[in-house]
Amino acid sequence: MQRRHFLQACPAAALAATGRLALAQPGSWPAKPVRIIVPFTPGGTTDMVARLIGTELGKQLGQAVIVENKPGAGTVIGVDYVAKQPADGHTFVCVANSFTANKTLVKNLPYDTTRDLQPVALMGLSEHVLATHPSSGLKSLADLRKAALARPGTLTYASFGNGTSAHLSGALLCQMMGVDMVHVPYKGQGPALTDLLGGQVSVMFGNWSEFRAHIESGKLVALGMATRQRSRFAPDAPTLAEQGVALESNSWQGLLAPAGTPEAVVQRVNAEVNKALASPHVVEVFAKSGVVSQAGSVAQFSGFVHSEIAKYGEIIRRANITMG
């Protein structure tokens, strides 16, 4: 009697609870096309990984998986859009390092990084290379430091945008070398790379996957890999650590869902992503692109997100980087 009275008094709550339970049942999800929002412009590694995994998920789920680009405000626009979508398991966002950096970097975020979004799956990681245009005359990290000290405030470093890994790694590099270079943010890695290839910016941290062909063709010069040890993708390229600056930098890609998304759906998507990462096609594309697979559990990705928030928070505070 008490249970019936409660349900009659709270029909909306009962209906919502019933809907969540139904959604969690096997075979009831996905009930419609699944969307993956990419808060970057098309053409970068995050966009590539989202589309590659999205295609595999579509095959595995038997439902369309649509990737949409919603760039702007250092990824805040796209992430905020997803944070405010219904938590029904049909909308996800593919984020990168900037998602964790923005918690410290951006004042008055329209969403709460850890409260409004649910980590689902880490997918890939791209090692960074520090590169320059041949016309710069720079061949090593020592050359860069010498030039920066001789001309303080005149050399520039490009990035994918404010708060991105390339921005924060560039700021950290300046600190570690004791030099002053000017940050030039772009709306995505594509436009930044275009200007680096044109010699319009001095240096840039970028994904090896997108820089490799330009470095191998001689259109860019690799000053060093931002990896702990020599990369299996670029074994002949010295690391920054070998040249006296132990700086690691990379771009990672992971899926998030609106908070409140049913746990059964979150776990299902995580399992499907891990399955997609093991598919021959994804393995082949990742190998050719220089992307390292990051299969793992929801709990592992959640822990990773929290560690990245702490790491970037320290870099931002130490470099006194601020944004509106």
C-alpha positions as CSV (number, residue, x, y, z in Angstrom):
1,M,0.0,0.0,0.0
2,Q,2.8,2.4,0.9
3,R,4.6,1.7,-2.4
4,R,1.4,2.2,-4.5
5,H,0.7,5.4,-2.7
6,F,4.2,6.7,-3.3
7,L,4.1,5.9,-7.0
8,Q,0.7,7.5,-7.4
9,A,2.0,10.6,-5.6
10,C,5.1,10.8,-7.7
11,P,4.1,9.7,-11.2
12,A,6.9,11.8,-12.9
13,A,9.6,10.2,-10.8
14,A,8.2,6.8,-11.3
15,L,8.1,7.3,-15.0
16,A,11.7,8.5,-15.1
17,A,12.9,5.6,-13.0
18,T,11.0,3.2,-15.3
19,G,12.6,4.7,-18.3
20,R,16.1,4.4,-16.9
21,L,15.5,0.8,-16.0
22,A,14.2,0.0,-19.4
23,L,17.1,1.7,-21.1
24,A,19.5,-0.4,-19.0
25,Q,18.0,-3.6,-20.3
26,P,20.0,-5.5,-23.0
27,G,18.7,-4.8,-26.5
28,S,16.9,-1.6,-25.6
29,W,19.8,0.7,-26.4
30,P,20.6,2.3,-28.8
31,A,17.0,3.2,-29.7
32,K,18.1,5.8,-32.3
33,P,21.2,7.1,-34.0
34,V,24.1,7.9,-31.6
35,R,25.9,11.2,-31.9
36,I,29.5,11.9,-31.1
37,I,30.3,15.6,-30.8
38,V,33.8,16.7,-31.6
39,P,34.6,20.2,-30.1
40,F,37.3,20.8,-32.6
41,T,37.4,21.7,-36.3
42,P,37.5,18.8,-38.8
43,G,40.8,17.4,-39.9
44,G,42.7,16.9,-36.6
45,T,43.6,13.7,-34.8
46,T,40.7,14.0,-32.4
47,D,38.3,14.3,-35.3
48,M,40.0,11.3,-37.1
49,V,39.9,9.1,-34.0
50,A,36.2,10.0,-33.3
51,R,35.2,9.2,-36.9
52,L,37.3,6.0,-37.1
53,I,35.9,4.6,-33.8
54,G,32.4,5.9,-34.6
55,T,32.4,3.9,-37.8
56,E,33.3,0.8,-36.0
57,L,30.7,1.4,-33.3
58,G,28.1,1.8,-35.9
59,K,28.9,-1.6,-37.3
60,Q,28.9,-3.2,-33.9
61,L,25.8,-1.6,-32.6
62,G,23.7,-1.9,-35.8
63,Q,22.8,1.7,-35.4
64,A,24.0,4.9,-37.1
65,V,26.8,6.8,-35.3
66,I,27.0,10.4,-36.4
67,V,30.0,12.6,-35.8
68,E,29.4,16.3,-35.5
69,N,32.0,19.1,-35.2
70,K,31.1,21.9,-32.7
71,P,34.3,23.9,-32.2
72,G,34.7,27.1,-30.4
73,A,35.9,28.7,-27.1
74,G,38.7,26.2,-26.6
75,T,36.3,23.3,-26.8
76,V,33.9,24.8,-24.2
77,I,31.0,25.2,-26.7
78,G,31.0,21.6,-27.8
79,V,31.5,20.1,-24.3
80,D,28.8,22.4,-22.8
81,Y,26.4,21.3,-25.5
82,V,26.8,17.6,-24.6
83,A,26.7,18.3,-20.8
84,K,23.2,19.7,-21.3
85,Q,21.9,16.9,-23.5
86,P,19.5,14.2,-22.2
87,A,21.4,11.5,-20.3
88,D,19.9,8.8,-22.4
89,G,23.0,7.3,-23.9
90,H,22.6,8.8,-27.4
91,T,25.0,11.7,-27.2
92,F,28.7,11.7,-26.4
93,V,31.6,14.1,-26.7
94,C,35.1,13.2,-27.9
95,V,37.5,15.3,-25.8
96,A,41.2,15.8,-25.6
97,N,43.7,17.3,-23.1
98,S,42.0,20.7,-23.2
99,F,39.0,19.3,-21.4
100,T,41.0,18.7,-18.3
101,A,43.0,21.9,-18.6
102,N,39.9,24.0,-18.9
103,K,38.9,23.2,-15.3
104,T,41.7,25.4,-14.1
105,L,42.2,27.6,-17.1
106,V,38.7,28.9,-17.8
107,K,36.9,31.0,-15.3
108,N,33.1,30.5,-15.0
109,L,32.9,27.3,-17.1
110,P,29.2,26.8,-18.0
111,Y,29.5,23.2,-16.8
112,D,31.2,21.4,-14.0
113,T,34.0,19.2,-15.4
114,T,33.7,16.4,-12.9
115,R,30.0,16.7,-12.0
116,D,28.2,17.2,-15.3
117,L,30.1,14.7,-17.5
118,Q,30.8,11.0,-17.1
119,P,34.1,9.4,-18.4
120,V,33.3,6.5,-20.7
121,A,36.4,5.4,-22.6
122,L,39.9,6.5,-23.4
123,M,40.7,5.7,-27.0
124,G,44.0,6.9,-28.4
125,L,47.1,8.9,-27.6
126,S,49.4,10.7,-30.1
127,E,53.0,11.5,-29.2
128,H,54.1,15.0,-29.8
129,V,57.1,16.3,-31.7
130,L,58.5,19.8,-31.4
131,A,58.9,21.0,-35.0
132,T,60.0,24.1,-36.9
133,H,60.2,25.3,-40.5
134,P,63.6,24.7,-42.3
135,S,63.9,28.4,-43.0
136,S,64.3,29.0,-39.2
137,G,67.8,27.5,-39.3
138,L,67.1,25.6,-36.1
139,K,68.3,22.0,-35.8
140,S,68.1,21.2,-32.1
141,L,66.7,22.3,-28.8
142,A,70.0,24.1,-28.1
143,D,69.6,26.1,-31.3
144,L,66.1,27.1,-30.2
145,R,67.2,28.2,-26.8
146,K,70.1,30.2,-28.2
147,A,67.8,32.0,-30.7
148,A,65.1,32.7,-28.0
149,L,67.7,34.1,-25.6
150,A,69.1,36.3,-28.3
151,R,65.7,37.6,-29.4
152,P,63.4,37.5,-26.4
153,G,59.7,37.9,-27.2
154,T,60.2,37.6,-30.9
155,L,60.0,33.8,-31.5
156,T,56.6,32.3,-31.6
157,Y,55.0,28.9,-30.7
158,A,51.7,27.9,-32.3
159,S,49.1,25.7,-30.6
160,F,45.7,24.1,-31.4
161,G,44.1,26.8,-29.2
162,N,44.2,28.3,-25.8
163,G,44.4,25.6,-23.1
164,T,45.3,22.8,-25.5
165,S,48.3,20.5,-24.8
166,A,50.4,22.3,-27.4
167,H,49.8,25.6,-25.7
168,L,50.6,24.3,-22.2
169,S,53.6,22.3,-23.3
170,G,54.9,25.4,-25.1
171,A,54.5,27.5,-22.0
172,L,56.2,24.8,-19.9
173,L,59.1,24.6,-22.4
174,C,59.7,28.3,-22.1
175,Q,59.8,27.9,-18.3
176,M,62.1,25.0,-18.4
177,M,64.5,26.7,-20.9
178,G,64.3,30.1,-19.3
179,V,63.2,31.8,-22.5
180,D,60.4,34.1,-23.6
181,M,58.4,33.1,-26.7
182,V,55.0,34.4,-27.9
183,H,52.0,32.0,-27.9
184,V,49.9,32.0,-31.1
185,P,46.7,30.1,-30.7
186,Y,44.7,28.6,-33.6
187,K,41.3,27.0,-34.0
188,G,42.6,23.5,-34.3
189,Q,45.8,21.8,-35.3
190,G,45.1,22.0,-39.0
191,P,45.3,25.8,-39.3
192,A,48.3,25.9,-37.0
193,L,50.1,23.3,-39.0
194,T,49.4,25.3,-42.2
195,D,51.1,28.3,-40.8
196,L,54.0,26.3,-39.5
197,L,54.5,24.9,-43.0
198,G,54.4,28.4,-44.3
199,G,57.1,29.5,-41.9
200,Q,54.7,32.0,-40.3
201,V,55.3,30.7,-36.7
202,S,58.6,29.6,-35.2
203,V,57.9,26.3,-33.6
204,M,55.0,24.1,-32.5
205,F,54.3,20.9,-30.5
206,G,52.1,18.7,-32.7
207,N,50.9,15.2,-33.1
208,W,53.5,13.0,-34.8
209,S,50.7,11.4,-36.8
210,E,50.1,14.6,-38.6
211,F,53.7,15.9,-38.7
212,R,55.4,12.7,-39.9
213,A,54.9,13.1,-43.6
214,H,56.1,16.7,-43.5
215,I,59.1,15.9,-41.5
216,E,60.0,12.9,-43.7
217,S,59.7,15.1,-46.8
218,G,61.8,17.8,-45.3
219,K,59.1,20.4,-45.2
220,L,59.5,20.5,-41.4
221,V,62.4,19.9,-39.1
222,A,62.0,17.8,-35.9
223,L,63.7,19.4,-32.9
224,G,62.8,16.5,-30.7
225,M,60.1,14.1,-29.6
226,A,58.3,15.0,-26.4
227,T,58.4,11.4,-25.1
228,R,60.0,9.7,-22.1
229,Q,62.1,7.5,-24.4
230,R,62.6,7.3,-28.1
231,S,59.3,6.7,-29.9
232,R,58.8,3.4,-31.8
233,F,57.2,5.6,-34.5
234,A,60.3,7.8,-34.8
235,P,63.3,5.9,-33.5
236,D,65.9,8.1,-35.2
237,A,64.5,11.3,-33.6
238,P,66.1,12.4,-30.3
239,T,63.8,13.1,-27.4
240,L,63.7,16.5,-25.7
241,A,64.9,14.7,-22.5
242,E,68.1,13.6,-24.4
243,Q,68.7,17.3,-25.1
244,G,68.3,18.3,-21.4
245,V,64.6,19.2,-21.1
246,A,62.6,16.3,-19.7
247,L,59.2,17.4,-21.1
248,E,56.5,15.0,-22.1
249,S,53.6,16.1,-24.3
250,N,50.9,14.3,-26.2
251,S,47.3,14.5,-27.3
252,W,44.8,11.9,-26.1
253,Q,41.2,11.3,-27.1
254,G,38.4,10.0,-24.9
255,L,34.6,9.7,-24.8
256,L,32.4,11.4,-22.2
257,A,28.7,11.3,-21.7
258,P,26.3,13.6,-19.8
259,A,26.2,12.8,-16.1
260,G,23.4,10.4,-15.2
261,T,23.8,8.3,-18.3
262,P,22.8,4.8,-17.3
263,E,25.7,2.8,-16.0
264,A,24.7,-0.2,-18.2
265,V,25.1,2.1,-21.3
266,V,28.4,3.5,-20.1
267,Q,29.8,0.1,-19.6
268,R,28.4,-1.2,-22.9
269,V,30.0,1.7,-24.8
270,N,33.3,1.2,-23.0
271,A,33.3,-2.5,-24.0
272,E,32.3,-1.6,-27.6
273,V,35.1,1.0,-27.9
274,N,37.6,-1.5,-26.6
275,K,36.3,-4.0,-29.2
276,A,36.7,-1.4,-31.9
277,L,40.2,-0.6,-30.9
278,A,41.1,-4.2,-31.4
279,S,39.6,-4.4,-34.9
280,P,42.1,-5.0,-37.7
281,H,41.1,-1.8,-39.5
282,V,41.6,0.5,-36.4
283,V,44.8,-1.2,-35.5
284,E,46.1,-0.6,-39.1
285,V,45.1,3.0,-39.2
286,F,46.5,3.7,-35.7
287,A,49.8,2.1,-36.7
288,K,50.0,4.2,-39.9
289,S,49.0,7.4,-38.1
290,G,51.2,7.0,-35.1
291,V,48.3,6.8,-32.6
292,V,48.8,4.5,-29.6
293,S,45.6,2.5,-28.6
294,Q,44.5,3.2,-25.0
295,A,41.9,0.5,-24.3
296,G,40.9,0.3,-20.7
297,S,38.0,0.3,-18.2
298,V,35.7,3.2,-17.3
299,A,37.4,3.4,-13.8
300,Q,40.8,3.6,-15.4
301,F,39.7,6.5,-17.7
302,S,38.1,8.3,-14.8
303,G,41.3,8.1,-12.8
304,F,43.2,9.3,-15.8
305,V,41.0,12.3,-16.2
306,H,41.5,13.3,-12.6
307,S,45.3,12.9,-12.9
308,E,45.3,15.1,-16.0
309,I,43.3,17.8,-14.2
310,A,45.9,17.9,-11.5
311,K,48.8,17.9,-13.9
312,Y,47.5,20.7,-16.0
313,G,46.3,22.7,-13.0
314,E,49.9,22.8,-11.7
315,I,51.3,23.9,-15.1
316,I,48.7,26.6,-15.5
317,R,49.2,28.0,-12.0
318,R,53.0,27.9,-12.3
319,A,53.0,29.6,-15.7
320,N,50.3,32.1,-14.5
321,I,48.2,31.5,-17.6
322,T,44.8,33.0,-17.4
323,M,41.7,33.1,-19.7
324,G,38.3,34.6,-19.4
